[in-house]
Amino acid sequence: MNMKIKPRHPGQPRRRWSLWRGLRSGSTARPIALAILLSLVGGTSALAQADPFAWFTHLFQPNPPPSHVMKPIRPRSEIHRAAPKHYSARPKPSSRSGEKAIEKADDKTAAKPSEKAAVAPTYFVAVLGDSLAQMLAQGLTEAFADRPEVAILHKAKENSGLVRDDFYDWTKAAQDLLASGEKIDFAVMLIGSNDRQTLRDANGAYEPRSPQWEDAYARRIETIAAMFRDKKIPLIWVGLPVLKSERLSADASAFNELYRENAAKAGATFVDVWEAFADDSGQYNANGPDINGQIVRLRASDGIHFTRAGARKLAHFIEPDIRRNLDEVSPPAPPEITNAPAPSDAEAPASEPPAETQGEAAVEPVPPAPPPPKPIAGPILPLTGPALAPGAALATKMDAQRPPADKARLRTDQTPQESTGGPPPGRADDFAWPRP
């Protein structure tokens, strides 16, 4: 096959020959380009693959090794990723001892609720009132966590008060609670944050803090407190704290005077917590010292309710009265003596005589005499009395009356330095100038 190559003109650009151009060119170069392409991609078997671009991959792959060197390739299994799991913060044990330690820790944590539940509550404190009383109940529950026999009964009703008896009648609720037979040893009342409203009764409607309003409100306070007095249940009526709004705070201060006066008439104890949640000038302050003396946030953002630290501080002022009554009703048991000293041989009981000597007249052993009782105090020595000499004589000026024998004894008792006029030569305290 003769191919004529035309000479390139000096000004004509050089044309590059490619497989694609060979396929598109005339019939002479097409078989050559097709043969080269088939040899590169592996013949018709490669063109028959499903991937039309497999030939491009084979262009850059090295030649495969001989068939006797190639190893069978196992198909790779599909990887299925599991859903993410939430693991706890407990570390994974690296040994059997670690597993045992974790098992013991789990047993201890699981045993805590059972131990607390093992002590059945015997003293019940009922907390009544509005949403502030609900927070007070939470604080009391935390305060008496060390006394499992004390149970805090949450009897408060949110959004309730002494004014709107159509929404929740606290007079009837207290009467039903005391008549239900539920055991109550102590009661706490905190209410009034929702009572700045019109009070209605059978005689009419009264505006807040009007004389008629205060009379009707005071009667309801005294009625509820008298119910617990008749049942001989101690009642603590907690006053309202200072509030963020000046107008609401002024009304709360007026309500506290009604609680203080009328609750005391029925035998209840009024606890004032106003200054505990106010600053030095008596104004509202959201922050303040907690029960540990740390400055924390005590009030919620609404300026009425408490935070957890504030609820615990609120319970701190009611806790002493409850604990005092609890100790009177059920005093704590004395601590058990576990390490009692073993009785000595002298204190050990005498063994019975042998059976053969029981019939004879046995001489009873004489018990040892008890040791004399120790005095409560030692001898009393006056601190302002005159000092006595060894011979029981007063230490006074007796130099003129001292006998000559005593004076001679004093002269003989002098140190060598005083008797000779100086220390012996060569001693450390001899500071005499050396002589040649």
Secondary structure, DSSP 8 states (H G I E B T S, - for coil): ---------TTS------HHHHHHS-TTTHHHHHHHHHHHHTTHHHHTSS-TTHHHHHHSS-----TTT-------------------S----SSHHHHHHHHHHHHHHHHHHHHHHHS---EEEEEEESHHHHHHHHHHHHHTTT-TTEEEEE---TT--SS-TTT--HHHHHHHHHHTT---SEEEEE--TT--S-EEETTEEE-TTSHHHHHHHHHHHHHHHHHHHHTT--EEEE-----SSHHHHHHHHHHHHHHHHHHHHTT-EEE--TGGGB-TTS-B-SEEE-TTS-EEE-B-TTSSSB-HHHHHHHHHTTHHHHHHHHHHHS--------S-----TTTS------GGGSSS---------------SS-----SSS--B-TTS-B-S--TTT--HHHHHHHHHTS-HHHHHSS--TTSTT-------
